[in-house]
């Protein structure tokens, strides 16, 4: 388990398509790809919001995660907890636009 890690990335562009922000991160101890995708989405949104990139229109190639964000179902699983935090962050800032790319 100590070798389980993911590399995360974010690219933020303005409405004209110009690069505003690019960053990469490493997260350790992630063994499930779905949880990794959710963590990537959360970290990316949090970084963009903290940098003042509002309004924020989020696109993700992880269709399953996008669908979970729109779902009203919730459990105590790790993935649902991450999705809940993503939704709280987006709704709190009134910047919600999440789609599959």
Jmol script that loads the backbone (N, CA, C; Angstrom):
load data "model"
ATOM      1  N   UNK A   1       0.822  -1.198   0.000  1.00  0.00           N
ATOM      2  CA  UNK A   1       0.000   0.000   0.000  1.00  0.00           C
ATOM      3  C   UNK A   1       0.860   1.253   0.000  1.00  0.00           C
ATOM      4  N   UNK A   2       2.065   1.207   0.508  1.00  0.00           N
ATOM      5  CA  UNK A   2       2.891   2.409   0.605  1.00  0.00           C
ATOM      6  C   UNK A   2       3.309   2.923  -0.765  1.00  0.00           C
ATOM      7  N   UNK A   3       3.234   2.085  -1.809  1.00  0.00           N
ATOM      8  CA  UNK A   3       3.606   2.528  -3.141  1.00  0.00           C
ATOM      9  C   UNK A   3       2.422   3.029  -3.958  1.00  0.00           C
ATOM     10  N   UNK A   4       1.219   2.990  -3.412  1.00  0.00           N
ATOM     11  CA  UNK A   4       0.031   3.448  -4.127  1.00  0.00           C
ATOM     12  C   UNK A   4       0.000   4.964  -4.123  1.00  0.00           C
ATOM     13  N   UNK A   5       0.153   5.547  -5.281  1.00  0.00           N
ATOM     14  CA  UNK A   5       0.099   7.001  -5.372  1.00  0.00           C
ATOM     15  C   UNK A   5      -0.497   7.399  -6.708  1.00  0.00           C
ATOM     16  N   UNK A   6      -0.980   8.624  -6.757  1.00  0.00           N
ATOM     17  CA  UNK A   6      -1.518   9.160  -7.993  1.00  0.00           C
ATOM     18  C   UNK A   6      -0.898  10.522  -8.255  1.00  0.00           C
ATOM     19  N   UNK A   7      -0.771  10.831  -9.518  1.00  0.00           N
ATOM     20  CA  UNK A   7      -0.356  12.163  -9.931  1.00  0.00           C
ATOM     21  C   UNK A   7      -1.610  12.882 -10.400  1.00  0.00           C
ATOM     22  N   UNK A   8      -1.843  14.063  -9.850  1.00  0.00           N
ATOM     23  CA  UNK A   8      -3.030  14.838 -10.189  1.00  0.00           C
ATOM     24  C   UNK A   8      -2.601  16.078 -10.947  1.00  0.00           C
ATOM     25  N   UNK A   9      -3.469  16.546 -11.807  1.00  0.00           N
ATOM     26  CA  UNK A   9      -3.164  17.753 -12.537  1.00  0.00           C
ATOM     27  C   UNK A   9      -4.376  18.630 -12.730  1.00  0.00           C
ATOM     28  N   UNK A  10      -4.115  19.907 -12.947  1.00  0.00           N
ATOM     29  CA  UNK A  10      -5.177  20.873 -13.193  1.00  0.00           C
ATOM     30  C   UNK A  10      -4.690  21.867 -14.240  1.00  0.00           C
ATOM     31  N   UNK A  11      -5.571  22.209 -15.122  1.00  0.00           N
ATOM     32  CA  UNK A  11      -5.332  23.274 -16.090  1.00  0.00           C
ATOM     33  C   UNK A  11      -6.540  24.194 -16.021  1.00  0.00           C
ATOM     34  N   UNK A  12      -6.313  25.459 -15.743  1.00  0.00           N
ATOM     35  CA  UNK A  12      -7.391  26.445 -15.659  1.00  0.00           C
ATOM     36  C   UNK A  12      -7.207  27.436 -16.798  1.00  0.00           C
ATOM     37  N   UNK A  13      -8.284  27.592 -17.549  1.00  0.00           N
ATOM     38  CA  UNK A  13      -8.272  28.559 -18.657  1.00  0.00           C
ATOM     39  C   UNK A  13      -9.386  29.568 -18.444  1.00  0.00           C
ATOM     40  N   UNK A  14      -9.183  30.782 -18.935  1.00  0.00           N
ATOM     41  CA  UNK A  14     -10.237  31.781 -18.834  1.00  0.00           C
ATOM     42  C   UNK A  14     -11.245  31.572 -19.957  1.00  0.00           C
ATOM     43  N   UNK A  15     -12.243  32.425 -20.021  1.00  0.00           N
ATOM     44  CA  UNK A  15     -13.312  32.226 -21.006  1.00  0.00           C
ATOM     45  C   UNK A  15     -12.837  32.373 -22.441  1.00  0.00           C
ATOM     46  N   UNK A  16     -11.644  32.915 -22.618  1.00  0.00           N
ATOM     47  CA  UNK A  16     -11.073  33.057 -23.957  1.00  0.00           C
ATOM     48  C   UNK A  16     -10.159  31.891 -24.318  1.00  0.00           C
ATOM     49  N   UNK A  17      -9.991  30.958 -23.378  1.00  0.00           N
ATOM     50  CA  UNK A  17      -9.147  29.795 -23.621  1.00  0.00           C
ATOM     51  C   UNK A  17      -7.686  30.005 -23.269  1.00  0.00           C
ATOM     52  N   UNK A  18      -7.357  31.154 -22.696  1.00  0.00           N
ATOM     53  CA  UNK A  18      -5.974  31.430 -22.315  1.00  0.00           C
ATOM     54  C   UNK A  18      -5.631  30.766 -20.980  1.00  0.00           C
ATOM     55  N   UNK A  19      -4.427  30.261 -20.881  1.00  0.00           N
ATOM     56  CA  UNK A  19      -3.972  29.596 -19.666  1.00  0.00           C
ATOM     57  C   UNK A  19      -3.892  30.578 -18.502  1.00  0.00           C
ATOM     58  N   UNK A  20      -4.514  30.210 -17.390  1.00  0.00           N
ATOM     59  CA  UNK A  20      -4.491  31.022 -16.181  1.00  0.00           C
ATOM     60  C   UNK A  20      -3.652  30.345 -15.102  1.00  0.00           C
ATOM     61  N   UNK A  21      -3.778  29.023 -15.003  1.00  0.00           N
ATOM     62  CA  UNK A  21      -3.134  28.286 -13.935  1.00  0.00           C
ATOM     63  C   UNK A  21      -2.923  26.846 -14.365  1.00  0.00           C
ATOM     64  N   UNK A  22      -1.770  26.306 -14.040  1.00  0.00           N
ATOM     65  CA  UNK A  22      -1.495  24.887 -14.250  1.00  0.00           C
ATOM     66  C   UNK A  22      -0.721  24.388 -13.041  1.00  0.00           C
ATOM     67  N   UNK A  23      -1.064  23.218 -12.571  1.00  0.00           N
ATOM     68  CA  UNK A  23      -0.385  22.673 -11.396  1.00  0.00           C
ATOM     69  C   UNK A  23      -0.484  21.155 -11.411  1.00  0.00           C
ATOM     70  N   UNK A  24       0.403  20.520 -10.654  1.00  0.00           N
ATOM     71  CA  UNK A  24       0.339  19.071 -10.483  1.00  0.00           C
ATOM     72  C   UNK A  24       0.613  18.735  -9.025  1.00  0.00           C
ATOM     73  N   UNK A  25       0.081  17.617  -8.584  1.00  0.00           N
ATOM     74  CA  UNK A  25       0.193  17.166  -7.200  1.00  0.00           C
ATOM     75  C   UNK A  25       0.458  15.667  -7.193  1.00  0.00           C
ATOM     76  N   UNK A  26       0.927  15.166  -6.074  1.00  0.00           N
ATOM     77  CA  UNK A  26       1.070  13.733  -5.859  1.00  0.00           C
ATOM     78  C   UNK A  26       0.316  13.387  -4.581  1.00  0.00           C
ATOM     79  N   UNK A  27      -0.526  12.378  -4.648  1.00  0.00           N
ATOM     80  CA  UNK A  27      -1.247  11.892  -3.475  1.00  0.00           C
ATOM     81  C   UNK A  27      -0.826  10.455  -3.227  1.00  0.00           C
ATOM     82  N   UNK A  28      -0.509  10.142  -1.993  1.00  0.00           N
ATOM     83  CA  UNK A  28      -0.084   8.788  -1.640  1.00  0.00           C
ATOM     84  C   UNK A  28      -1.234   8.011  -1.005  1.00  0.00           C
ATOM     85  N   UNK A  29      -1.083   6.711  -0.997  1.00  0.00           N
ATOM     86  CA  UNK A  29      -2.001   5.792  -0.338  1.00  0.00           C
ATOM     87  C   UNK A  29      -3.395   5.793  -0.951  1.00  0.00           C
ATOM     88  N   UNK A  30      -3.478   5.882  -2.266  1.00  0.00           N
ATOM     89  CA  UNK A  30      -4.752   5.801  -2.963  1.00  0.00           C
ATOM     90  C   UNK A  30      -4.743   4.518  -3.780  1.00  0.00           C
ATOM     91  N   UNK A  31      -5.592   3.579  -3.396  1.00  0.00           N
ATOM     92  CA  UNK A  31      -5.585   2.268  -4.046  1.00  0.00           C
ATOM     93  C   UNK A  31      -6.725   2.077  -5.032  1.00  0.00           C
ATOM     94  N   UNK A  32      -7.719   2.940  -5.020  1.00  0.00           N
ATOM     95  CA  UNK A  32      -8.891   2.788  -5.871  1.00  0.00           C
ATOM     96  C   UNK A  32      -8.954   3.932  -6.880  1.00  0.00           C
ATOM     97  N   UNK A  33      -9.123   3.610  -8.148  1.00  0.00           N
ATOM     98  CA  UNK A  33      -9.120   4.623  -9.211  1.00  0.00           C
ATOM     99  C   UNK A  33     -10.285   5.603  -9.089  1.00  0.00           C
ATOM    100  N   UNK A  34     -11.441   5.123  -8.663  1.00  0.00           N
ATOM    101  CA  UNK A  34     -12.604   6.000  -8.528  1.00  0.00           C
ATOM    102  C   UNK A  34     -12.378   7.026  -7.428  1.00  0.00           C
ATOM    103  N   UNK A  35     -11.838   6.591  -6.311  1.00  0.00           N
ATOM    104  CA  UNK A  35     -11.525   7.522  -5.223  1.00  0.00           C
ATOM    105  C   UNK A  35     -10.458   8.502  -5.672  1.00  0.00           C
ATOM    106  N   UNK A  36      -9.493   8.028  -6.427  1.00  0.00           N
ATOM    107  CA  UNK A  36      -8.436   8.914  -6.948  1.00  0.00           C
ATOM    108  C   UNK A  36      -9.039   9.992  -7.851  1.00  0.00           C
ATOM    109  N   UNK A  37      -9.956   9.619  -8.738  1.00  0.00           N
ATOM    110  CA  UNK A  37     -10.598  10.599  -9.619  1.00  0.00           C
ATOM    111  C   UNK A  37     -11.369  11.641  -8.815  1.00  0.00           C
ATOM    112  N   UNK A  38     -12.073  11.204  -7.776  1.00  0.00           N
ATOM    113  CA  UNK A  38     -12.829  12.142  -6.939  1.00  0.00           C
ATOM    114  C   UNK A  38     -11.886  13.082  -6.204  1.00  0.00           C
ATOM    115  N   UNK A  39     -10.773  12.550  -5.693  1.00  0.00           N
ATOM    116  CA  UNK A  39      -9.806  13.397  -4.993  1.00  0.00           C
ATOM    117  C   UNK A  39      -9.185  14.417  -5.936  1.00  0.00           C
ATOM    118  N   UNK A  40      -8.900  13.989  -7.159  1.00  0.00           N
ATOM    119  CA  UNK A  40      -8.351  14.908  -8.158  1.00  0.00           C
ATOM    120  C   UNK A  40      -9.339  16.038  -8.415  1.00  0.00           C
ATOM    121  N   UNK A  41     -10.595  15.701  -8.620  1.00  0.00           N
ATOM    122  CA  UNK A  41     -11.606  16.716  -8.877  1.00  0.00           C
ATOM    123  C   UNK A  41     -11.707  17.697  -7.709  1.00  0.00           C
ATOM    124  N   UNK A  42     -11.735  17.175  -6.484  1.00  0.00           N
ATOM    125  CA  UNK A  42     -11.817  18.047  -5.316  1.00  0.00           C
ATOM    126  C   UNK A  42     -10.609  18.973  -5.225  1.00  0.00           C
ATOM    127  N   UNK A  43      -9.407  18.435  -5.352  1.00  0.00           N
ATOM    128  CA  UNK A  43      -8.196  19.248  -5.250  1.00  0.00           C
ATOM    129  C   UNK A  43      -8.162  20.318  -6.335  1.00  0.00           C
ATOM    130  N   UNK A  44      -8.573  19.957  -7.537  1.00  0.00           N
ATOM    131  CA  UNK A  44      -8.575  20.907  -8.637  1.00  0.00           C
ATOM    132  C   UNK A  44      -9.557  22.052  -8.389  1.00  0.00           C
ATOM    133  N   UNK A  45     -10.756  21.716  -7.959  1.00  0.00           N
ATOM    134  CA  UNK A  45     -11.767  22.742  -7.681  1.00  0.00           C
ATOM    135  C   UNK A  45     -11.300  23.642  -6.545  1.00  0.00           C
ATOM    136  N   UNK A  46     -10.782  23.034  -5.492  1.00  0.00           N
ATOM    137  CA  UNK A  46     -10.330  23.814  -4.339  1.00  0.00           C
ATOM    138  C   UNK A  46      -9.207  24.784  -4.733  1.00  0.00           C
ATOM    139  N   UNK A  47      -8.257  24.325  -5.521  1.00  0.00           N
ATOM    140  CA  UNK A  47      -7.162  25.184  -5.953  1.00  0.00           C
ATOM    141  C   UNK A  47      -7.677  26.331  -6.818  1.00  0.00           C
ATOM    142  N   UNK A  48      -8.547  26.029  -7.760  1.00  0.00           N
ATOM    143  CA  UNK A  48      -9.084  27.071  -8.634  1.00  0.00           C
ATOM    144  C   UNK A  48      -9.864  28.120  -7.843  1.00  0.00           C
ATOM    145  N   UNK A  49     -10.680  27.686  -6.897  1.00  0.00           N
ATOM    146  CA  UNK A  49     -11.456  28.608  -6.065  1.00  0.00           C
ATOM    147  C   UNK A  49     -10.517  29.455  -5.205  1.00  0.00           C
ATOM    148  N   UNK A  50      -9.521  28.823  -4.599  1.00  0.00           N
ATOM    149  CA  UNK A  50      -8.574  29.560  -3.758  1.00  0.00           C
ATOM    150  C   UNK A  50      -7.789  30.596  -4.546  1.00  0.00           C
ATOM    151  N   UNK A  51      -7.592  30.355  -5.823  1.00  0.00           N
ATOM    152  CA  UNK A  51      -6.876  31.302  -6.690  1.00  0.00           C
ATOM    153  C   UNK A  51      -7.807  32.349  -7.290  1.00  0.00           C
ATOM    154  N   UNK A  52      -9.088  32.303  -6.933  1.00  0.00           N
ATOM    155  CA  UNK A  52     -10.034  33.308  -7.399  1.00  0.00           C
ATOM    156  C   UNK A  52     -10.561  33.083  -8.804  1.00  0.00           C
ATOM    157  N   UNK A  53     -10.511  31.876  -9.272  1.00  0.00           N
ATOM    158  CA  UNK A  53     -10.993  31.563 -10.618  1.00  0.00           C
ATOM    159  C   UNK A  53     -12.503  31.346 -10.583  1.00  0.00           C
ATOM    160  N   UNK A  54     -13.222  32.444 -10.475  1.00  0.00           N
ATOM    161  CA  UNK A  54     -14.674  32.406 -10.377  1.00  0.00           C
ATOM    162  C   UNK A  54     -15.233  33.368 -11.416  1.00  0.00           C
ATOM    163  N   UNK A  55     -16.231  33.023 -12.206  1.00  0.00           N
ATOM    164  CA  UNK A  55     -16.990  31.774 -12.130  1.00  0.00           C
ATOM    165  C   UNK A  55     -16.152  30.593 -12.602  1.00  0.00           C
ATOM    166  N   UNK A  56     -16.515  29.440 -12.116  1.00  0.00           N
ATOM    167  CA  UNK A  56     -15.757  28.223 -12.402  1.00  0.00           C
ATOM    168  C   UNK A  56     -16.652  27.243 -13.150  1.00  0.00           C
ATOM    169  N   UNK A  57     -16.201  26.828 -14.319  1.00  0.00           N
ATOM    170  CA  UNK A  57     -16.899  25.836 -15.122  1.00  0.00           C
ATOM    171  C   UNK A  57     -15.998  24.619 -15.188  1.00  0.00           C
ATOM    172  N   UNK A  58     -16.391  23.569 -14.515  1.00  0.00           N
ATOM    173  CA  UNK A  58     -15.548  22.390 -14.345  1.00  0.00           C
ATOM    174  C   UNK A  58     -15.923  21.328 -15.370  1.00  0.00           C
ATOM    175  N   UNK A  59     -14.911  20.808 -16.040  1.00  0.00           N
ATOM    176  CA  UNK A  59     -15.092  19.670 -16.933  1.00  0.00           C
ATOM    177  C   UNK A  59     -14.215  18.539 -16.433  1.00  0.00           C
ATOM    178  N   UNK A  60     -14.751  17.345 -16.442  1.00  0.00           N
ATOM    179  CA  UNK A  60     -14.000  16.173 -16.006  1.00  0.00           C
ATOM    180  C   UNK A  60     -14.229  15.046 -16.995  1.00  0.00           C
ATOM    181  N   UNK A  61     -13.196  14.262 -17.245  1.00  0.00           N
ATOM    182  CA  UNK A  61     -13.377  13.104 -18.121  1.00  0.00           C
ATOM    183  C   UNK A  61     -13.848  11.881 -17.340  1.00  0.00           C
ATOM    184  N   UNK A  62     -14.073  12.035 -16.053  1.00  0.00           N
ATOM    185  CA  UNK A  62     -14.542  10.945 -15.194  1.00  0.00           C
ATOM    186  C   UNK A  62     -16.072  11.004 -15.088  1.00  0.00           C
ATOM    187  N   UNK A  63     -16.749  10.410 -16.070  1.00  0.00           N
ATOM    188  CA  UNK A  63     -18.210  10.467 -16.129  1.00  0.00           C
ATOM    189  C   UNK A  63     -18.865   9.918 -14.865  1.00  0.00           C
ATOM    190  N   UNK A  64     -18.341   8.846 -14.322  1.00  0.00           N
ATOM    191  CA  UNK A  64     -18.906   8.258 -13.108  1.00  0.00           C
ATOM    192  C   UNK A  64     -18.893   9.260 -11.955  1.00  0.00           C
ATOM    193  N   UNK A  65     -17.808   9.999 -11.811  1.00  0.00           N
ATOM    194  CA  UNK A  65     -17.690  10.988 -10.731  1.00  0.00           C
ATOM    195  C   UNK A  65     -18.656  12.151 -10.973  1.00  0.00           C
ATOM    196  N   UNK A  66     -18.759  12.617 -12.214  1.00  0.00           N
ATOM    197  CA  UNK A  66     -19.706  13.691 -12.541  1.00  0.00           C
ATOM    198  C   UNK A  66     -21.124  13.246 -12.200  1.00  0.00           C
ATOM    199  N   UNK A  67     -21.479  12.027 -12.572  1.00  0.00           N
ATOM    200  CA  UNK A  67     -22.812  11.513 -12.257  1.00  0.00           C
ATOM    201  C   UNK A  67     -23.037  11.415 -10.751  1.00  0.00           C
ATOM    202  N   UNK A  68     -22.026  11.002 -10.009  1.00  0.00           N
ATOM    203  CA  UNK A  68     -22.153  10.946  -8.550  1.00  0.00           C
ATOM    204  C   UNK A  68     -22.400  12.333  -7.959  1.00  0.00           C
ATOM    205  N   UNK A  69     -21.773  13.340  -8.518  1.00  0.00           N
ATOM    206  CA  UNK A  69     -21.963  14.709  -8.014  1.00  0.00           C
ATOM    207  C   UNK A  69     -23.398  15.182  -8.205  1.00  0.00           C
ATOM    208  N   UNK A  70     -24.077  14.697  -9.229  1.00  0.00           N
ATOM    209  CA  UNK A  70     -25.470  15.078  -9.477  1.00  0.00           C
ATOM    210  C   UNK A  70     -26.461  14.151  -8.787  1.00  0.00           C
ATOM    211  N   UNK A  71     -25.984  13.057  -8.230  1.00  0.00           N
ATOM    212  CA  UNK A  71     -26.850  12.092  -7.572  1.00  0.00           C
ATOM    213  C   UNK A  71     -27.268  12.594  -6.190  1.00  0.00           C
ATOM    214  N   UNK A  72     -28.442  12.223  -5.790  1.00  0.00           N
ATOM    215  CA  UNK A  72     -28.937  12.570  -4.449  1.00  0.00           C
ATOM    216  C   UNK A  72     -28.678  11.447  -3.446  1.00  0.00           C
ATOM    217  N   UNK A  73     -28.187  10.312  -3.932  1.00  0.00           N
ATOM    218  CA  UNK A  73     -27.889   9.188  -3.049  1.00  0.00           C
ATOM    219  C   UNK A  73     -26.623   9.487  -2.255  1.00  0.00           C
ATOM    220  N   UNK A  74     -26.583   9.017  -1.029  1.00  0.00           N
ATOM    221  CA  UNK A  74     -25.421   9.251  -0.181  1.00  0.00           C
ATOM    222  C   UNK A  74     -25.264   8.090   0.788  1.00  0.00           C
ATOM    223  N   UNK A  75     -24.035   7.671   0.998  1.00  0.00           N
ATOM    224  CA  UNK A  75     -23.741   6.641   1.989  1.00  0.00           C
ATOM    225  C   UNK A  75     -22.540   7.113   2.803  1.00  0.00           C
ATOM    226  N   UNK A  76     -22.004   6.257   3.612  1.00  0.00           N
ATOM    227  CA  UNK A  76     -20.851   6.605   4.440  1.00  0.00           C
ATOM    228  C   UNK A  76     -19.538   6.159   3.798  1.00  0.00           C
ATOM    229  N   UNK A  77     -19.570   5.788   2.538  1.00  0.00           N
ATOM    230  CA  UNK A  77     -18.349   5.327   1.886  1.00  0.00           C
ATOM    231  C   UNK A  77     -17.399   6.499   1.644  1.00  0.00           C
ATOM    232  N   UNK A  78     -16.134   6.187   1.454  1.00  0.00           N
ATOM    233  CA  UNK A  78     -15.126   7.230   1.244  1.00  0.00           C
ATOM    234  C   UNK A  78     -15.441   8.067   0.004  1.00  0.00           C
ATOM    235  N   UNK A  79     -15.866   7.427  -1.063  1.00  0.00           N
ATOM    236  CA  UNK A  79     -16.164   8.160  -2.296  1.00  0.00           C
ATOM    237  C   UNK A  79     -17.321   9.120  -2.090  1.00  0.00           C
ATOM    238  N   UNK A  80     -18.357   8.702  -1.389  1.00  0.00           N
ATOM    239  CA  UNK A  80     -19.491   9.592  -1.148  1.00  0.00           C
ATOM    240  C   UNK A  80     -19.115  10.768  -0.264  1.00  0.00           C
ATOM    241  N   UNK A  81     -18.216  10.551   0.675  1.00  0.00           N
ATOM    242  CA  UNK A  81     -17.756  11.660   1.516  1.00  0.00           C
ATOM    243  C   UNK A  81     -16.997  12.696   0.694  1.00  0.00           C
ATOM    244  N   UNK A  82     -16.184  12.249  -0.246  1.00  0.00           N
ATOM    245  CA  UNK A  82     -15.453  13.170  -1.112  1.00  0.00           C
ATOM    246  C   UNK A  82     -16.427  13.928  -2.016  1.00  0.00           C
ATOM    247  N   UNK A  83     -17.391  13.213  -2.590  1.00  0.00           N
ATOM    248  CA  UNK A  83     -18.392  13.847  -3.452  1.00  0.00           C
ATOM    249  C   UNK A  83     -19.185  14.882  -2.666  1.00  0.00           C
ATOM    250  N   UNK A  84     -19.532  14.570  -1.437  1.00  0.00           N
ATOM    251  CA  UNK A  84     -20.267  15.525  -0.592  1.00  0.00           C
ATOM    252  C   UNK A  84     -19.457  16.803  -0.398  1.00  0.00           C
ATOM    253  N   UNK A  85     -18.178  16.689  -0.123  1.00  0.00           N
ATOM    254  CA  UNK A  85     -17.324  17.867   0.074  1.00  0.00           C
ATOM    255  C   UNK A  85     -17.221  18.679  -1.223  1.00  0.00           C
ATOM    256  N   UNK A  86     -17.130  18.011  -2.361  1.00  0.00           N
ATOM    257  CA  UNK A  86     -17.102  18.707  -3.659  1.00  0.00           C
ATOM    258  C   UNK A  86     -18.389  19.515  -3.834  1.00  0.00           C
ATOM    259  N   UNK A  87     -19.523  18.892  -3.573  1.00  0.00           N
ATOM    260  CA  UNK A  87     -20.804  19.582  -3.733  1.00  0.00           C
ATOM    261  C   UNK A  87     -20.951  20.749  -2.770  1.00  0.00           C
ATOM    262  N   UNK A  88     -20.515  20.589  -1.544  1.00  0.00           N
ATOM    263  CA  UNK A  88     -20.578  21.688  -0.575  1.00  0.00           C
ATOM    264  C   UNK A  88     -19.732  22.855  -1.066  1.00  0.00           C
ATOM    265  N   UNK A  89     -18.536  22.570  -1.523  1.00  0.00           N
ATOM    266  CA  UNK A  89     -17.637  23.618  -2.014  1.00  0.00           C
ATOM    267  C   UNK A  89     -18.236  24.356  -3.202  1.00  0.00           C
ATOM    268  N   UNK A  90     -18.754  23.634  -4.167  1.00  0.00           N
ATOM    269  CA  UNK A  90     -19.322  24.267  -5.356  1.00  0.00           C
ATOM    270  C   UNK A  90     -20.588  25.059  -5.038  1.00  0.00           C
ATOM    271  N   UNK A  91     -21.457  24.492  -4.239  1.00  0.00           N
ATOM    272  CA  UNK A  91     -22.703  25.182  -3.897  1.00  0.00           C
ATOM    273  C   UNK A  91     -22.465  26.381  -2.994  1.00  0.00           C
ATOM    274  N   UNK A  92     -21.497  26.285  -2.120  1.00  0.00           N
ATOM    275  CA  UNK A  92     -21.155  27.363  -1.198  1.00  0.00           C
ATOM    276  C   UNK A  92     -20.702  28.611  -1.955  1.00  0.00           C
ATOM    277  N   UNK A  93     -19.974  28.417  -3.026  1.00  0.00           N
ATOM    278  CA  UNK A  93     -19.429  29.530  -3.798  1.00  0.00           C
ATOM    279  C   UNK A  93     -20.344  29.959  -4.943  1.00  0.00           C
ATOM    280  N   UNK A  94     -21.490  29.281  -5.098  1.00  0.00           N
ATOM    281  CA  UNK A  94     -22.421  29.575  -6.189  1.00  0.00           C
ATOM    282  C   UNK A  94     -21.717  29.607  -7.547  1.00  0.00           C
ATOM    283  N   UNK A  95     -20.887  28.625  -7.784  1.00  0.00           N
ATOM    284  CA  UNK A  95     -20.114  28.581  -9.025  1.00  0.00           C
ATOM    285  C   UNK A  95     -20.303  27.241  -9.718  1.00  0.00           C
ATOM    286  N   UNK A  96     -21.416  26.608  -9.464  1.00  0.00           N
ATOM    287  CA  UNK A  96     -21.583  25.240  -9.917  1.00  0.00           C
ATOM    288  C   UNK A  96     -21.826  25.140 -11.410  1.00  0.00           C
ATOM    289  N   UNK A  97     -20.883  24.557 -12.085  1.00  0.00           N
ATOM    290  CA  UNK A  97     -21.043  24.109 -13.458  1.00  0.00           C
ATOM    291  C   UNK A  97     -20.090  22.947 -13.631  1.00  0.00           C
ATOM    292  N   UNK A  98     -20.619  21.755 -13.619  1.00  0.00           N
ATOM    293  CA  UNK A  98     -19.804  20.551 -13.714  1.00  0.00           C
ATOM    294  C   UNK A  98     -20.324  19.714 -14.867  1.00  0.00           C
ATOM    295  N   UNK A  99     -19.440  19.322 -15.768  1.00  0.00           N
ATOM    296  CA  UNK A  99     -19.869  18.532 -16.913  1.00  0.00           C
ATOM    297  C   UNK A  99     -18.795  17.528 -17.291  1.00  0.00           C
ATOM    298  N   UNK A 100     -19.213  16.558 -18.070  1.00  0.00           N
ATOM    299  CA  UNK A 100     -18.300  15.541 -18.588  1.00  0.00           C
ATOM    300  C   UNK A 100     -17.700  16.057 -19.889  1.00  0.00           C
ATOM    301  N   UNK A 101     -16.382  15.905 -20.024  1.00  0.00           N
ATOM    302  CA  UNK A 101     -15.736  16.392 -21.255  1.00  0.00           C
ATOM    303  C   UNK A 101     -15.376  15.262 -22.176  1.00  0.00           C
TER     304      UNK A 101
END
end "model"
wireframe off; spacefill off
backbone 0.3
color backbone group
